[in-house]
């Protein structure tokens, strides 16, 4: 059997990002914009990007994940895997 999963829609991406980042996003984190820039990514790719952002936050001795940090992780993932935004 082969299972196919649809890519998450904008609302699902926003909820996924919020759930994984938990208490780590900065107060001015742009969840709506984060959902837009993750268009075309699978749930697993978004999950990994969120966890990478948290890891980078810790390694950089930051207290919270800024939108800019999250955006840079997404850009890295897109360039590494050549995943283009729709």
C-alpha positions in Angstrom: 0.0 0.0 0.0 1.1 3.5 -0.7 -0.2 6.3 1.4 -0.4 9.9 0.1 -0.6 12.8 2.5 -1.8 16.2 1.3 0.4 19.2 2.2 -1.0 21.1 5.2 -3.2 24.2 4.4 -2.3 27.6 5.8 -4.4 27.2 9.0 -2.9 23.8 9.7 0.7 25.1 9.1 0.0 28.0 11.6 -1.3 25.6 14.2 1.6 23.2 13.7 4.1 26.0 14.1 2.4 27.3 17.2 2.2 23.8 18.7 5.9 22.9 18.1 7.3 26.2 19.1 5.2 26.1 22.3 6.5 28.7 24.7 9.5 29.6 22.6 8.2 32.1 20.0 8.8 35.8 20.6 5.9 38.0 21.5 5.9 39.6 18.1 6.3 36.3 16.2 4.3 36.5 12.9 2.4 33.2 12.8 0.3 34.2 9.8 3.4 35.1 7.8 5.2 32.0 9.1 2.3 29.9 7.6 2.7 31.8 4.3 6.4 31.2 4.0 6.0 27.4 4.7 3.6 26.9 1.8 4.7 23.9 -0.2 6.4 22.2 2.8 5.2 19.0 4.3 4.3 18.6 8.0 7.6 16.8 8.6 9.6 19.6 7.0 7.8 22.3 9.0 8.3 20.2 12.2 12.0 19.9 11.6 12.4 23.6 10.8 10.7 24.6 14.0 12.9 22.2 16.0 16.0 23.6 14.2 14.9 27.2 15.1 14.6 26.2 18.7 18.0 24.5 18.6 19.6 27.6 17.0 17.9 29.8 19.6 19.6 27.8 22.4 23.0 27.7 20.6 22.8 31.5 20.2 22.0 32.0 23.9 18.6 33.6 23.0 15.5 33.3 25.1 12.9 33.1 22.3 12.6 32.2 18.7 12.2 35.4 16.6 10.4 35.4 13.3 13.6 36.4 11.6 15.3 33.3 13.0 12.4 31.0 11.9 12.5 32.7 8.4 16.2 32.0 8.1 15.8 28.4 9.0 13.0 28.0 6.4 15.2 29.7 3.7 18.0 27.3 4.6 15.7 24.3 4.3 14.3 25.5 0.9 17.8 26.0 -0.5 19.1 22.7 0.8 16.2 20.7 -0.5 15.3 23.0 -3.4 11.7 23.1 -2.2 10.1 26.0 -4.0 7.2 28.0 -2.6 4.0 27.7 -4.7 
